[in-house]
Amino acid sequence: MSYLPGNELEVKEYQPRFRLLYVIMGITFGVFFIRLWYLQVLQGEELRAFSEQNSIKESKIPAPRGIIYDRNGEVLVENLPGFQVTLSPQYIGNLTETAEALGAALNMAPQQIEAIVQRSRRVNGPFRAVRIKENLSREEIFNIEILKQDYTGIDIKETVLRSYPLRENGAQFFGYVSEISKRQLPRLNERYADRNIRFQQGDIIGTTGLEEVYDLDIRGKDGISVAQVDAHGREAIGDPMGLLGSMGGVTPATPGQNIVLTIDKDIQEAAWQAFQDLGRIGGAVAMKSNGEILAWVSAPSFDPNEFATGIAPDLWRKLINDPDKPLRNKPIQDHNAPGSTFKPLIALAALAEGAISPNTIVSCPGALRFGSRTYHDHLRGGHGNLNVMQAIERSSNVFFYKMGIALGIDPMFRYCDQLGIGRRTGIELPRERTGLMPSSAWKKANIGEEWQPGENLSVAIGQGFVLTNPLQLAVAYNAIGTEGKVVRPFVVKRVLGPDNKVIREFEPEVLRDLNSPEAQLKIKPEHYRAVKEGLRRVVNGEAGTARASKLKYIEMAGKTGTSQVMSFSADQIYASCEARPKHQRHHGWFIGYAPADKPEIAFGVLAEHACHGSSGAAPIAKAMVAAYVAKYRPEWLDRDVHKEARERAQRPPDQNTTPTQLPEGPIEGE
């Protein structure tokens, strides 16, 4: 047994190492115990919720946007059912592989799909389903159903698509919808924080036009669908694990409020068709005399349906680079010199200020020398002797050059400003621009120079610094036709709840009554009547510049105008406009109202690069008035107002009027 002592020595030698092993094992078990205690006790509730969340899928149910109707209940903007494909990030095994497979099925770039998912992960976390593409075709739905067997996290959901049945017609007016951008998100949430409105990434919002202005009314409230899913994201029937509790099921979406507009669909389509038939670009509005907008056209245009499902980059680049600016709302955003359509406003100012009377005769040769410059008439030989009605009818430049000299810029400013030139009209559409009605104070403040007398002549015929648009001019002419009522144009009559009960209703509003005791101007009825008679003659007179557009059954009143887009030398002034390149051709205007004696409808039409208002713009106004009469005054269609006028003219006059001669020297500034 001699080996035992040796073994005892060896055992004693290893005993410290065993103790170290026991200590290490004890520490290891202690660490495991503490970690388990930490996870089970301290973080147990949080981890349990996380585990359950991985088994719960939350999906947003988009709220149908409100329907937009015309004044007679015709649908102008609506919703259509469709299908969209979504990805749930928490169930995606390999995002790159999934994006490549899904991109091939949808004809999308895989990088684009990855970017959409990653952006949503950063903003909304991994549990919010990400919309990849809407308005799926049947072929795309079939392809995705096959993919779902091999790739987790892919879903097809029924959705609501915004639809614009009129397509390009009125696109800038109605606007379009798109997904909220990263830049818009914090701005909108801050703006509406006091109203407890919260936007999220992926929300669809109104971006322009009425869709933007009334977005909060028509957007509705999204619903939520909460379901239990397995490890692959497949929805379970019911709540087998008892995880949903009160969260389970569906919170239905609340539809948005509906809107009834002042627009008349038939007049809208007549205006658009006239633009297409003539091949014009520009803008047009038709308005009831109380301010209700009946038609609104901006051309060229775009199809807002292409924005509802995400516009293609190539199409977007094409739209923003188009020199004719299809995205701009021309009746309120593009401003141009009004040309001869400005002359009736100057005539009213000259009459009210006593520079002339309705019977004053003014010599109107083919040119007027003022200072060191010669100012030409559009008619090389001039018009001879004219009173104010004849000057409006024939659109004499020289007559109104003399009115500009007699008045000066500040009196012209007072009258045109009160009629609404250079002011926002107050219409409930976004990004309306003011335009410009100059004054001596404006030039001093903005250019740092004194007003020059020669500039009065340019302003008096609607050139120089003056900038306006079809809506402003329609409001101003409506005020002349109604003899002093400057109205606020508006486009929404009623806002309706989902049950079609009226929530809000809008009434006509007179912004300024130029005949009220508080009015800054003192315009007599005979002054209005003289200008109105001139406007009537423009369409119905033998020398009227728009006589080609007169109607048999109603007398329109209006004024044509030509707005120069660039200056020409004296030897080029009378050259053919049509022979010039497009960008050098004048714009054509026609502004007016009907009937001539008691207006019911006013209109403003701008035809860019059409050379003449008579051929470029007046036929469009004629189409709108004809559509109005056919719908709202069909009893007028059988009458002949021109025959009635001829019969009245054959009757003996009640009294004779003797015209007065306007002194030539002071007016010409010699």
C-alpha positions in Angstrom: 0.0 0.0 0.0 3.0 2.2 -0.4 1.3 4.2 -3.3 -1.5 5.7 -1.0 0.7 8.3 0.6 1.7 9.5 -2.8 -1.9 9.7 -4.0 -2.9 11.7 -0.9 -0.1 14.1 -1.7 -1.4 14.4 -5.3 -4.9 15.0 -4.1 -3.8 17.7 -1.7 -2.0 19.3 -4.6 -5.1 19.5 -6.7 -7.6 20.5 -4.0 -7.0 24.3 -4.5 -7.8 23.9 -8.1 -11.0 22.1 -7.3 -12.0 25.0 -5.0 -11.3 27.4 -7.9 -13.5 25.3 -10.2 -16.3 25.3 -7.6 -16.1 29.1 -7.3 -16.2 29.5 -11.1 -19.2 27.2 -11.3 -20.9 29.0 -8.5 -20.3 32.4 -10.1 -21.6 31.0 -13.5 -24.8 29.7 -11.9 -25.2 33.0 -10.0 -24.9 35.0 -13.2 -27.5 32.8 -14.9 -29.8 33.1 -11.9 -29.4 36.9 -11.7 -30.0 37.2 -15.5 -33.1 35.0 -15.3 -34.4 36.9 -12.3 -33.8 40.2 -14.2 -35.6 38.9 -17.3 -38.4 37.3 -15.5 -39.0 39.7 -12.7 -37.7 43.2 -13.7 -38.4 43.0 -17.5 -41.0 40.3 -17.5 -43.9 42.5 -18.4 -42.0 44.4 -21.1 -40.7 41.2 -22.8 -44.1 39.6 -22.6 -45.6 42.6 -24.4 -42.9 42.5 -27.0 -43.5 38.8 -27.6 -47.2 39.4 -27.9 -46.5 42.3 -30.3 -44.6 40.0 -32.6 -47.7 37.9 -32.7 -50.0 40.9 -33.4 -50.4 42.6 -36.7 -51.9 46.1 -36.8 -53.2 47.4 -40.2 -54.5 50.8 -41.1 -57.9 50.9 -42.8 -57.8 54.1 -45.0 -60.8 56.3 -44.7 -62.7 57.1 -47.9 -62.3 60.8 -48.7 -65.5 62.8 -49.1 -67.2 63.0 -52.5 -67.1 66.3 -54.4 -70.3 67.2 -56.2 -71.3 70.0 -58.6 -74.1 72.4 -57.8 -76.7 69.9 -59.2 -75.4 66.8 -57.5 -73.2 65.5 -60.3 -70.1 63.7 -59.1 -66.9 65.6 -59.9 -64.4 63.7 -57.6 -65.1 60.3 -56.1 -63.5 57.1 -54.7 -63.0 53.7 -56.4 -62.1 50.4 -54.8 -58.7 49.0 -55.6 -55.9 46.8 -54.2 -52.5 47.6 -52.8 -49.6 45.5 -51.8 -48.0 45.9 -48.4 -44.9 44.6 -46.5 -44.7 44.0 -42.8 -41.1 44.6 -41.8 -41.1 42.3 -38.7 -41.9 39.3 -40.9 -39.4 39.9 -43.6 -36.5 37.4 -43.5 -34.2 38.9 -46.1 -35.3 42.4 -47.3 -33.0 42.4 -50.3 -34.3 39.0 -51.6 -37.9 40.0 -50.9 -37.5 43.4 -52.7 -36.0 41.7 -55.7 -38.8 39.2 -56.0 -41.5 41.8 -55.4 -39.9 44.3 -57.7 -40.0 41.7 -60.6 -43.7 41.1 -59.9 -44.6 44.8 -59.8 -42.2 46.1 -62.4 -40.5 48.3 -59.7 -36.8 48.8 -58.9 -35.8 46.6 -55.8 -33.9 49.6 -54.5 -37.0 51.7 -54.4 -38.9 49.0 -52.4 -36.0 48.7 -49.9 -36.0 52.5 -49.5 -39.7 52.6 -48.8 -39.5 49.9 -46.2 -36.4 51.3 -44.5 -37.9 54.8 -44.3 -41.1 53.4 -42.7 -39.0 51.4 -40.2 -37.3 54.6 -39.1 -40.5 56.6 -38.8 -43.1 54.1 -37.7 -41.2 51.2 -36.3 -41.1 47.5 -37.5 -44.8 46.7 -36.8 -46.5 49.1 -39.2 -47.4 47.6 -42.6 -45.7 49.5 -45.4 -47.6 50.4 -48.6 -45.5 49.5 -51.6 -47.9 50.0 -54.6 -51.5 50.8 -55.2 -54.0 50.2 -57.9 -52.7 46.7 -58.7 -53.6 45.1 -61.9 -55.0 41.5 -62.0 -51.7 40.2 -63.3 -49.8 41.9 -60.4 -52.3 40.4 -57.9 -51.8 36.9 -59.4 -48.0 37.3 -59.2 -48.0 38.5 -55.6 -50.3 35.6 -54.5 -47.7 33.2 -55.8 -44.9 35.1 -54.0 -46.7 34.9 -50.7 -46.1 31.2 -50.6 -42.3 31.7 -50.5 -41.9 35.1 -48.9 -43.3 36.2 -45.6 -44.6 39.6 -44.7 -46.3 40.3 -48.1 -50.0 41.2 -48.1 -52.6 42.3 -50.6 -55.2 44.7 -49.1 -58.3 46.3 -50.5 -58.1 50.1 -50.5 -59.8 53.2 -51.7 -58.4 55.2 -54.7 -59.2 58.8 -55.4 -60.8 59.2 -58.8 -61.2 62.2 -61.0 -63.8 61.4 -63.7 -63.1 64.7 -65.6 -59.4 63.8 -65.8 -57.5 66.9 -67.2 -60.6 69.1 -67.1 -60.3 71.2 -63.9 -57.2 69.4 -62.5 -55.6 72.5 -61.1 -58.9 73.5 -59.5 -59.8 70.2 -57.9 -56.1 69.4 -57.1 -54.8 65.9 -56.3 -53.8 63.7 -53.4 -50.4 62.2 -52.6 -48.6 60.5 -49.7 -47.4 62.9 -47.1 -43.8 63.7 -47.4 -41.1 63.6 -44.7 -40.9 67.4 -44.9 -44.6 67.9 -44.6 -45.1 65.5 -41.6 -43.6 67.6 -38.8 -45.0 70.9 -40.2 -48.6 69.6 -40.4 -48.4 68.0 -37.0 -47.2 71.2 -35.4 -49.9 73.2 -37.3 -52.7 71.1 -36.1 -51.4 70.1 -32.6 -54.1 72.2 -30.9 -56.8 70.4 -32.8 -55.5 67.0 -31.7 -54.9 65.9 -35.3 -51.9 63.6 -35.9 -50.5 62.7 -39.3 -48.4 59.6 -39.9 -46.0 58.6 -42.6 -48.0 56.9 -45.3 -51.1 59.1 -44.9 -52.7 60.4 -48.1 -53.3 64.1 -48.0 -54.6 66.8 -50.4 -51.7 68.4 -52.1 -53.1 71.2 -54.3 -56.5 72.8 -55.2 -59.6 72.0 -53.3 -58.2 68.7 -52.1 -55.6 70.7 -50.1 -57.9 73.5 -48.8 -60.6 71.1 -47.6 -58.3 68.2 -46.7 -59.3 68.2 -43.0 -63.0 68.1 -43.9 -62.9 65.4 -46.6 -60.0 63.2 -45.3 -62.1 61.2 -42.8 -60.5 59.2 -40.0 -58.6 56.0 -40.7 -59.6 52.8 -39.0 -57.4 50.0 -37.5 -57.5 46.3 -38.0 -55.7 44.2 -35.3 -55.2 40.5 -35.8 -53.1 37.7 -34.3 -50.5 36.1 -36.6 -48.1 33.2 -36.7 -44.3 33.5 -37.0 -44.7 34.0 -40.8 -47.2 36.8 -40.4 -50.2 34.7 -41.4 -53.4 35.9 -39.7 -55.1 33.5 -37.3 -58.8 33.0 -37.0 -60.1 34.6 -33.9 -57.8 35.0 -30.9 -56.4 31.4 -30.2 -53.7 32.6 -27.8 -55.9 35.2 -26.0 -53.4 38.0 -26.7 -55.7 40.5 -28.3 -58.2 41.2 -25.6 -59.9 44.5 -26.2 -57.4 45.3 -29.0 -58.8 42.6 -31.3 -61.1 43.1 -34.3 -61.7 46.1 -36.4 -62.1 49.8 -35.7 -63.9 51.0 -38.8 -62.8 54.0 -40.8 -65.0 57.1 -40.7 -65.7 58.6 -44.2 -64.8 62.2 -44.8 -67.4 64.9 -45.3 -68.8 65.6 -48.8 -68.6 68.9 -50.5 -71.1 70.6 -52.9 -69.5 73.1 -55.2 -70.9 76.1 -57.1 -69.4 74.6 -60.3 -71.8 73.4 -63.0 -70.5 70.3 -64.7 -72.1 71.1 -68.1 -70.6 74.6 -68.2 -67.3 73.3 -67.0 -67.2 70.7 -69.8 -68.3 73.3 -72.4 -65.5 75.6 -71.4 -62.9 72.8 -71.5 -64.1 71.5 -74.8 -63.9 75.0 -76.3 -60.3 75.2 -75.2 -59.6 71.8 -76.8 -61.4 72.6 -80.1 -59.4 75.8 -80.5 -56.2 74.3 -79.3 -55.7 77.1 -76.8 -53.6 77.4 -73.7 -54.5 79.8 -70.9 -57.2 80.1 -68.3 -61.0 80.8 -68.1 -63.6 81.4 -65.4 -67.3 81.8 -65.4 -69.1 83.3 -62.4 -72.6 84.1 -61.4 -73.2 87.7 -60.6 -73.3 86.9 -56.9 -69.8 85.3 -57.0 -70.6 81.6 -57.4 -68.0 80.1 -59.7 -69.6 78.0 -62.5 -66.6 76.9 -64.5 -62.8 77.0 -64.1 -60.3 75.9 -66.7 -56.5 76.0 -66.9 -54.8 74.6 -70.0 -52.7 72.7 -70.7 -53.5 70.4 -67.9 -52.6 67.0 -66.4 -54.5 63.9 -65.2 -54.7 63.9 -61.4 -55.5 60.2 -61.4 -51.9 59.6 -62.1 -50.9 61.3 -58.8 -53.4 59.3 -56.7 -51.3 56.1 -57.1 -47.8 57.8 -57.1 -46.7 59.6 -60.2 -43.9 58.2 -62.3 -40.6 60.3 -62.1 -40.5 60.6 -65.9 -44.0 62.1 -66.0 -43.3 64.5 -63.1 -40.1 65.8 -64.9 -42.2 66.2 -68.1 -44.8 68.3 -66.2 -42.4 70.6 -64.4 -40.3 71.2 -67.5 -43.2 72.0 -69.8 -42.9 75.6 -70.9 -46.7 76.0 -70.9 -46.8 75.3 -67.1 -49.6 72.7 -66.9 -49.3 72.5 -63.1 -50.0 76.2 -62.5 -53.6 77.4 -61.8 -53.6 80.1 -64.5 -56.8 81.9 -63.5 -55.2 83.0 -60.2 -51.5 82.2 -60.4 -50.3 83.6 -63.8 -50.5 87.3 -64.2 -50.3 89.2 -67.5 -50.9 92.7 -68.8 -54.6 93.0 -69.4 -54.2 95.0 -72.7 -57.4 96.6 -74.0 -59.6 94.8 -71.4 -58.3 97.5 -69.0 -59.9 100.3 -71.1 -63.4 100.1 -69.6 -62.0 100.5 -66.1 -60.1 103.6 -67.2 -63.3 104.9 -69.0 -65.2 104.6 -65.8 -62.5 106.5 -63.9 -62.4 109.2 -66.5 -66.2 109.6 -66.4 -66.4 109.6 -62.6 -63.5 112.1 -62.3 -65.1 114.5 -64.8 -62.4 114.2 -67.4 -65.1 113.4 -70.0 -68.8 113.0 -70.1 -70.7 110.3 -72.0 -71.1 112.7 -74.9 -67.6 114.1 -75.1 -66.0 113.7 -78.5 -62.3 113.0 -78.7 -60.1 113.0 -81.9 -58.4 109.6 -82.3 -55.8 109.6 -85.1 -53.5 106.7 -85.8 -50.8 107.9 -83.4 -50.2 110.4 -80.5 -47.0 112.2 -79.9 -46.3 112.7 -76.2 -42.9 114.0 -75.1 -40.2 112.4 -77.3 -42.1 109.3 -78.1 -44.9 108.4 -80.5 -47.7 106.1 -79.2 -49.4 104.1 -81.9 -53.0 102.9 -82.2 -53.7 99.3 -83.2 -55.4 100.7 -86.3 -52.8 102.4 -88.5 -55.2 105.1 -89.8 -56.9 105.8 -86.4 -60.6 105.9 -85.7 -61.5 109.6 -86.2 -63.8 111.3 -83.6 -65.2 109.1 -80.9 -67.2 109.3 -77.7 -66.5 106.9 -74.9 -68.9 104.2 -76.0 -67.4 104.2 -79.5 -63.9 104.2 -78.1 -64.7 101.0 -76.1 -66.5 99.4 -79.0 -63.6 100.0 -81.4 -60.8 99.7 -78.8 -59.1 103.0 -79.7 -55.7 103.2 -78.1 -55.4 107.0 -78.7 -58.6 107.7 -76.9 -57.3 106.0 -73.8 -53.8 107.5 -74.1 -55.6 110.8 -73.7 -57.6 109.5 -70.7 -54.3 108.4 -69.1 -52.9 111.9 -69.6 -56.0 113.5 -68.2 -56.2 111.3 -65.1 -52.7 110.5 -64.0 -51.6 107.3 -62.3 -53.0 107.8 -58.8 -56.7 108.4 -59.8 -56.4 105.4 -62.1 -55.1 103.4 -59.2 -57.9 104.4 -56.9 -60.6 103.2 -59.2 -58.9 100.0 -60.4 -57.9 99.1 -56.9 -61.4 99.4 -55.7 -62.6 97.2 -58.6 -60.1 94.6 -57.4 -57.1 94.9 -59.7 -53.9 94.0 -57.9 -55.8 92.4 -55.0 -56.5 88.9 -54.0 -60.1 88.1 -54.6 -60.4 86.0 -51.5 -61.4 82.8 -53.3 -60.8 79.6 -51.3 -58.1 78.2 -53.5 -54.4 78.0 -52.5 -51.6 80.2 -53.7 -53.6 83.0 -55.3 -51.3 85.8 -56.3 -52.1 89.5 -56.1 -51.0 90.8 -59.5 -50.2 94.6 -59.6 -52.0 97.9 -60.0 -49.2 100.5 -59.8 -49.3 103.9 -58.2 -46.7 106.6 -57.8 -46.1 105.6 -54.2 -45.6 101.9 -55.3 -43.0 102.8 -57.8 -41.1 105.0 -55.3 -41.1 102.3 -52.7 -40.3 99.4 -54.9 -38.2 100.8 -57.7 -36.9 104.0 -56.0 -37.9 106.2 -58.9 -40.5 108.9 -59.4 -43.5 108.1 -61.7 -43.0 109.4 -65.2 -45.9 111.1 -67.1 -45.3 108.8 -70.2 -46.1 105.8 -68.1 -49.7 107.0 -67.7 -50.3 106.2 -71.4 -49.1 102.6 -71.1 -51.2 101.9 -68.0 -54.3 103.4 -69.6 -54.3 100.7 -72.3 -53.4 97.9 -69.9 -49.7 97.7 -70.5 -46.7 98.9 -68.5 -46.6 97.7 -64.9 -50.2 96.5 -64.7 -50.5 92.7 -64.1 -53.8 90.8 -63.5 -55.6 87.6 -64.2 -58.9 86.3 -65.6 -60.6 86.1 -62.1 -59.7 89.6 -61.1 -61.0 91.0 -64.4 -64.2 88.9 -64.2 -64.8 90.4 -60.7 -64.2 93.9 -62.0 -66.4 93.6 -65.0 -69.1 92.0 -62.9 -68.9 95.1 -60.7 -69.4 97.3 -63.7 -72.3 95.2 -64.9 -74.1 95.2 -61.5 -73.2 98.9 -61.1 -71.0 98.8 -58.1 -71.1 95.4 -56.4 -67.6 93.9 -55.9 -68.3 90.3 -54.8 -66.0 87.7 -53.4 -65.9 84.7 -55.7 -66.4 81.4 -54.0 -66.5 77.7 -55.1 -68.0 75.7 -52.1 -71.8 76.0 -51.4 -72.2 73.3 -48.7 -70.2 70.9 -46.6 -72.2 67.7 -45.9 -71.8 65.0 -43.3 -71.7 61.3 -44.4 -75.5 61.3 -43.8 -75.8 64.3 -46.2 -76.9 66.6 -43.5 -75.6 70.2 -43.9 -72.6 71.0 -41.6 -71.7 74.3 -43.1 -73.2 76.5 -45.8 -71.6 79.5 -47.6 -73.5 82.5 -48.8 -72.6 85.2 -51.4 -70.6 88.1 -50.0 -70.3 91.7 -51.3 -66.8 92.9 -50.4 -67.3 96.5 -51.5 -70.4 98.4 -52.7 -69.0 101.3 -54.7 -72.4 103.0 -54.4 -72.7 102.9 -50.6 -72.3 106.1 -48.5 -69.0 104.8 -47.2 -67.6 104.1 -50.6 -64.3 105.9 -51.5 -65.5 106.5 -55.0 -68.5 108.5 -56.3 -69.6 106.9 -59.5 -73.0 108.0 -61.0 -75.4 105.6 -62.6 -75.0 107.3 -66.0 -71.3 106.6 -65.8 -71.9 102.8 -65.4 -74.5 103.0 -68.2 -72.1 104.6 -70.6 -69.4 102.0 -70.0 -72.0 99.2 -70.2 -73.3 100.5 -73.5 -69.7 100.4 -74.9 -69.3 96.9 -73.7 -72.6 95.9 -75.3 -71.5 97.3 -78.6 -68.2 95.4 -78.5 -70.2 92.2 -79.2 -73.3 93.4 -80.8 -72.3 96.7 -82.5 -71.5 97.0 -86.2 -67.9 97.9 -85.4 -67.5 95.8 -82.3 -64.2 93.8 -82.0 -66.0 90.7 -80.8 -69.1 90.9 -83.1 -68.2 87.4 -84.6 -69.1 85.9 -81.2 -72.5 87.4 -80.7 -75.5 85.2 -80.0 -78.9 85.5 -81.4 -80.9 85.0 -78.2 -78.8 87.0 -75.7 -76.7 90.2 -75.8 -73.3 89.6 -74.3 -71.2 92.6 -73.1 -67.5 92.4 -73.0 -64.1 93.6 -74.2 -61.4 92.0 -76.2 -57.8 92.6 -75.4 -54.3 92.0 -76.8 -51.5 91.7 -74.3 -48.0 92.2 -75.8 -45.5 89.6 -74.5 -42.6 91.7 -75.9 -42.0 95.2 -77.4 -41.6 95.7 -81.1 -40.1 98.5 -83.1 -42.4 100.9 -85.1 -41.9 99.1 -88.3 -42.9 95.7 -86.7 -46.0 96.9 -84.8 -48.4 96.1 -87.6 -46.7 92.9 -88.8 -48.8 89.7 -88.7 -48.8 88.3 -85.2 -49.6 84.8 -86.5 -46.4 84.9 -88.6 -44.2 85.3 -85.5 -42.8 82.4 -83.4 -45.1 81.2 -80.7 -43.2 82.9 -77.8 -43.5 86.3 -79.6 -47.2 86.1 -80.2 -49.6 88.3 -78.2 -52.0 86.9 -75.6 -55.7 87.3 -76.4 -58.3 88.3 -73.7 -62.0 88.5 -73.6 -63.8 89.7 -70.4 -67.4 90.4 -69.9 -70.9 89.4 -68.7 -74.4 88.5 -69.9 -77.1 89.6 -70.4 -75.8 93.0 -71.2 -78.6 94.9 -69.4 -78.8 92.8 -66.2 -75.9 90.4 -65.8 -76.4 86.9 -64.5 -73.0 85.4 -65.5 -69.6 87.0 -65.8 -66.5 85.5 -67.4 -62.8 86.0 -67.9 -60.8 84.2 -70.6 -57.1 84.4 -71.4 -55.8 82.6 -74.5 -52.0 82.7 -74.4 -50.1 83.4 -77.6 -53.5 83.4 -79.5 -52.6 86.9 -81.1 -56.2 88.2 -80.7 -58.9 88.2 -78.1 -61.7 88.2 -80.7 -60.6 84.9 -82.3 -58.6 83.4 -79.4 -60.7 84.0 -76.3 -64.2 85.3 -77.2 -65.4 81.9 -78.7 -64.6 80.3 -75.3 -66.7 82.8 -73.5 -69.5 82.3 -76.0 -69.5 78.6 -75.4 -69.8 79.1 -71.6 -72.6 81.6 -72.0 -74.4 79.3 -74.5 -74.2 76.4 -72.0 -75.5 78.6 -69.2 -78.5 79.8 -71.2 -79.3 76.3 -72.5 -79.4 75.0 -68.9 -80.8 77.9 -66.8 -82.6 80.1 -69.3 -83.9 77.8 -72.1 -86.9 80.1 -72.6 -84.5 82.6 -74.2 -83.4 80.3 -77.0 -86.4 81.1 -79.2 -86.0 84.9 -79.1 -84.0 87.2 -81.4 -82.7 90.1 -79.3 -81.1 91.8 -82.3 -84.4 92.0 -84.2 -86.0 93.5 -81.1 -83.1 96.0 -80.9 -83.6 97.0 -84.5 -87.3 97.6 -83.9 -86.6 99.8 -80.9 -84.1 101.8 -82.9 -86.8 102.7 -85.4 -88.9 104.4 -82.8 -88.6 108.2 -82.4 -86.0 109.1 -79.8 -87.3 110.6 -76.5 -84.7 113.4 -76.6 -81.8 114.6 -78.6 -78.3 114.8 -77.1 -75.7 117.2 -78.3 -72.1 115.9 -78.0 -69.4 118.0 -76.5 -66.0 118.4 -78.0 -63.0 117.5 -75.8 -60.3 120.2 -75.8 -57.4 118.9 -77.8 -54.4 120.8 -76.4 -54.4 120.0 -72.7 -55.4 116.4 -73.3 -52.6 115.8 -75.7 -50.2 117.5 -73.4 -48.8 119.8 -76.0 
